[in-house]
Amino acid sequence: MLLVIATASVVSCTQEENVPMFGQGEGKMGIALRLNNGLSSSTNARIANSNLRLTNGFIQIKELELDVEGRDSRGEFEKEIEIDFDDIKKVTFDEFDRSVDFFINIPEGEYKEIELEMDLIEYRNEPSIFIEGVYSKDGTDIPVRFQYFGDEIDFKVEIESDDDDNYFKIDRVNNPLALFEINALNWFSQITDAEFNNAEITEDVIVLSRQSNKALYDKVKGKLEASADIEIELD
């Protein structure tokens, strides 16, 4: 699973012009992704290099799968919801953009938990996960790119209420925003400055992929595959 640190705000999220909406139902929830250059406080991880800064990235989503638990006027429910995109959805993110990337429509109700999984896929010769940054070597900034092609790693989080007895409402008026802050530095935490200093540079870029700097790529991929699911509490 893809490691993220995710926070969510239950403030009302207004419909933004030209922001796509997917799924069926009268309830709406906004989804936003943002890059966080900090380390996860839950991992005790210490990054082995101090000269790497990540700046932006993207993921490509094939479909959304939701396992939801809640209640409505007919009583309690548990159900699975699949949301297919007409085309592969490419979601870009950086450190500063907190705007909504897209909305999802789901049935109105009071929800106790939503487990959201984004099925990732490579598309149009672009990776399913892409992260870009800079590495400072002897006072010179060298671009760094991590490129993961494949569909074995999915993006999965759990959104739940902040109390066992509380539910959060999603309907035509209450449109919560789930803001996912991706702490991608955790993925690079096992790569040392010495390894970056000795990395192969292709056209002035340190590329980490299956074809270039594979040992470093495998370390990042290993951290991705070993990552735990994330639980979100809505305040």
C-alpha positions as CSV (number, residue, x, y, z in Angstrom):
1,M,0.0,0.0,0.0
2,L,1.1,3.6,-0.7
3,L,2.2,5.3,2.5
4,V,0.6,8.7,3.1
5,I,0.0,10.9,6.1
6,A,-3.5,12.1,5.7
7,T,-5.6,14.6,7.5
8,A,-9.2,15.5,6.8
9,S,-11.3,18.5,7.5
10,V,-15.1,18.3,7.9
11,V,-15.7,21.9,7.0
12,S,-18.2,22.4,4.2
13,C,-16.5,22.2,0.8
14,T,-18.2,24.3,-1.9
15,Q,-18.4,23.1,-5.5
16,E,-15.5,24.6,-7.4
17,E,-15.9,25.5,-11.1
18,N,-14.4,23.0,-13.5
19,V,-13.6,20.5,-10.8
20,P,-14.7,17.0,-12.0
21,M,-17.2,14.9,-10.1
22,F,-17.5,11.1,-10.2
23,G,-19.9,8.5,-8.8
24,Q,-23.6,8.5,-8.1
25,G,-25.7,9.8,-5.2
26,E,-26.7,13.2,-3.7
27,G,-23.9,13.2,-1.1
28,K,-20.6,14.9,-2.1
29,M,-17.1,14.7,-0.6
30,G,-14.0,16.6,-1.9
31,I,-10.7,14.8,-2.4
32,A,-7.4,16.8,-2.4
33,L,-3.8,15.6,-2.4
34,R,-0.8,17.7,-1.1
35,L,2.9,16.9,-0.8
36,N,4.3,17.3,2.7
37,N,8.1,17.5,3.0
38,G,8.1,16.3,6.6
39,L,8.6,12.7,7.9
40,S,5.7,10.7,9.3
41,S,5.5,11.1,13.0
42,S,4.1,7.6,13.3
43,T,7.2,5.8,11.9
44,N,10.2,7.1,14.0
45,A,11.9,7.3,10.6
46,R,15.0,9.4,10.2
47,I,15.9,10.2,6.7
48,A,19.4,9.1,5.9
49,N,20.1,12.1,3.7
50,S,19.5,15.7,4.5
51,N,20.0,17.2,1.1
52,L,16.9,16.0,-0.7
53,R,13.8,18.1,-1.1
54,L,10.7,16.9,-3.0
55,T,8.7,19.4,-4.9
56,N,5.8,17.8,-6.8
57,G,4.4,14.6,-8.3
58,F,1.4,12.8,-9.6
59,I,-0.5,9.6,-9.4
60,Q,-2.8,8.0,-12.1
61,I,-6.0,6.5,-10.9
62,K,-8.0,3.8,-12.8
63,E,-10.9,3.5,-10.3
64,L,-12.0,4.1,-6.8
65,E,-13.2,1.4,-4.4
66,L,-15.1,2.4,-1.3
67,D,-16.1,0.2,1.7
68,V,-18.5,2.3,3.7
69,E,-20.3,1.9,7.1
70,G,-23.0,4.2,8.3
71,R,-26.7,4.9,8.8
72,D,-29.5,6.6,7.1
73,S,-33.3,6.9,7.5
74,R,-33.6,3.1,6.8
75,G,-31.1,2.1,9.5
76,E,-27.5,1.0,9.6
77,F,-25.7,-0.1,6.4
78,E,-22.5,-1.5,5.1
79,K,-21.8,-1.5,1.4
80,E,-19.2,-1.5,-1.3
81,I,-19.1,1.3,-3.9
82,E,-17.0,1.3,-7.1
83,I,-16.5,4.5,-9.0
84,D,-15.1,4.2,-12.6
85,F,-13.6,7.1,-14.4
86,D,-14.4,7.7,-18.1
87,D,-10.7,8.1,-18.6
88,I,-7.6,7.5,-16.4
89,K,-7.6,10.3,-13.8
90,K,-4.2,12.0,-13.4
91,V,-3.9,13.8,-10.1
92,T,-1.0,16.2,-9.6
93,F,0.2,17.6,-6.3
94,D,2.8,19.8,-4.7
95,E,3.6,21.4,-1.3
96,F,1.3,24.4,-1.6
97,D,-1.9,23.4,-3.5
98,R,-4.7,22.5,-1.1
99,S,-7.4,22.9,-3.7
100,V,-9.9,20.1,-4.4
101,D,-8.7,17.7,-7.1
102,F,-12.1,16.1,-7.6
103,F,-15.4,15.3,-5.9
104,I,-17.1,12.0,-5.4
105,N,-20.8,11.4,-5.3
106,I,-22.1,8.8,-2.8
107,P,-25.5,8.2,-1.1
108,E,-26.5,10.7,1.5
109,G,-26.2,9.5,5.1
110,E,-24.2,9.6,8.3
111,Y,-21.0,7.7,7.9
112,K,-19.0,6.0,10.6
113,E,-16.1,4.9,8.3
114,I,-15.1,5.1,4.7
115,E,-12.3,3.0,3.4
116,L,-11.1,4.5,0.2
117,E,-8.8,2.7,-2.2
118,M,-7.4,4.3,-5.4
119,D,-6.4,1.7,-7.9
120,L,-3.3,3.1,-9.7
121,I,-2.2,2.4,-13.3
122,E,0.5,3.5,-15.7
123,Y,-1.0,5.3,-18.7
124,R,0.1,6.9,-21.9
125,N,3.7,5.9,-21.3
126,E,3.6,7.8,-17.9
127,P,4.2,6.1,-14.5
128,S,1.4,5.3,-12.1
129,I,3.5,7.1,-9.3
130,F,5.8,10.0,-10.1
131,I,7.8,12.1,-7.6
132,E,10.1,15.0,-8.5
133,G,12.5,17.0,-6.4
134,V,16.1,18.2,-6.1
135,Y,19.2,16.9,-4.4
136,S,21.9,19.4,-3.3
137,K,25.4,18.1,-4.1
138,D,28.3,20.3,-3.3
139,G,26.1,23.4,-3.5
140,T,24.5,22.4,-6.8
141,D,20.9,21.3,-7.1
142,I,20.4,18.2,-9.2
143,P,16.9,17.3,-10.3
144,V,15.6,13.9,-8.9
145,R,12.8,11.8,-10.4
146,F,11.2,8.7,-9.1
147,Q,9.1,6.7,-11.6
148,Y,7.0,3.7,-10.7
149,F,5.4,1.8,-13.5
150,G,2.9,-0.8,-12.6
151,D,-0.4,-1.4,-10.8
152,E,0.7,-3.5,-7.8
153,I,0.7,-0.5,-5.4
154,D,-2.6,1.2,-4.5
155,F,-3.4,4.3,-2.5
156,K,-5.5,3.3,0.5
157,V,-6.8,5.2,3.5
158,E,-9.5,4.9,6.2
159,I,-11.6,7.9,7.1
160,E,-13.6,7.5,10.3
161,S,-15.3,9.6,13.0
162,D,-13.3,10.9,15.9
163,D,-15.4,9.1,18.5
164,D,-16.9,5.6,18.6
165,D,-20.3,7.1,19.0
166,N,-20.1,9.8,16.4
167,Y,-20.9,9.8,12.7
168,F,-20.0,12.4,10.1
169,K,-22.7,13.6,7.7
170,I,-22.4,13.7,3.9
171,D,-25.4,15.1,2.0
172,R,-26.3,18.0,-0.3
173,V,-25.3,20.5,2.3
174,N,-22.5,18.9,4.2
175,N,-19.6,18.3,1.8
176,P,-16.5,17.4,3.8
177,L,-13.0,17.8,2.3
178,A,-10.5,14.9,2.7
179,L,-7.0,16.4,2.4
180,F,-4.3,13.8,1.9
181,E,-0.8,15.0,2.8
182,I,1.7,12.7,1.2
183,N,4.9,12.4,3.2
184,A,7.0,11.0,0.4
185,L,10.3,11.7,2.1
186,N,9.6,8.5,4.1
187,W,10.0,6.5,0.9
188,F,13.5,7.8,0.5
189,S,14.5,7.5,4.1
190,Q,16.9,4.6,3.5
191,I,19.0,6.3,0.8
192,T,22.1,8.0,2.1
193,D,23.9,11.1,0.9
194,A,26.8,8.9,-0.2
195,E,24.4,6.8,-2.4
196,F,22.9,10.0,-3.9
197,N,26.4,11.4,-4.5
198,N,27.4,8.2,-6.4
199,A,24.1,7.9,-8.3
200,E,24.2,7.8,-12.1
201,I,23.2,11.1,-13.6
202,T,21.3,11.0,-17.0
203,E,21.0,14.2,-18.9
204,D,21.6,16.2,-15.6
205,V,18.9,14.3,-13.7
206,I,19.1,11.5,-11.1
207,V,16.4,9.1,-12.3
208,L,15.3,6.3,-10.0
209,S,13.5,3.7,-12.1
210,R,13.7,0.0,-13.1
211,Q,16.2,1.0,-15.7
212,S,18.3,3.7,-13.9
213,N,19.8,3.6,-10.4
214,K,17.9,0.4,-9.7
215,A,19.4,-0.2,-6.3
216,L,18.1,3.1,-5.1
217,Y,14.8,2.6,-6.9
218,D,14.3,-0.8,-5.1
219,K,14.8,0.9,-1.7
220,V,12.1,3.4,-2.4
221,K,9.8,0.7,-3.9
222,G,10.4,-1.5,-0.9
223,K,9.3,1.3,1.5
224,L,6.2,1.8,-0.6
225,E,5.3,-1.9,-0.5
226,A,5.9,-2.1,3.3
227,S,3.8,0.8,4.1
228,A,0.8,0.5,6.5
229,D,-2.8,1.6,5.9
230,I,-3.6,5.0,7.3
231,E,-6.6,5.9,9.5
232,I,-8.1,9.4,9.3
233,E,-10.2,10.9,12.1
234,L,-12.6,13.6,11.2
235,D,-12.8,16.3,13.8
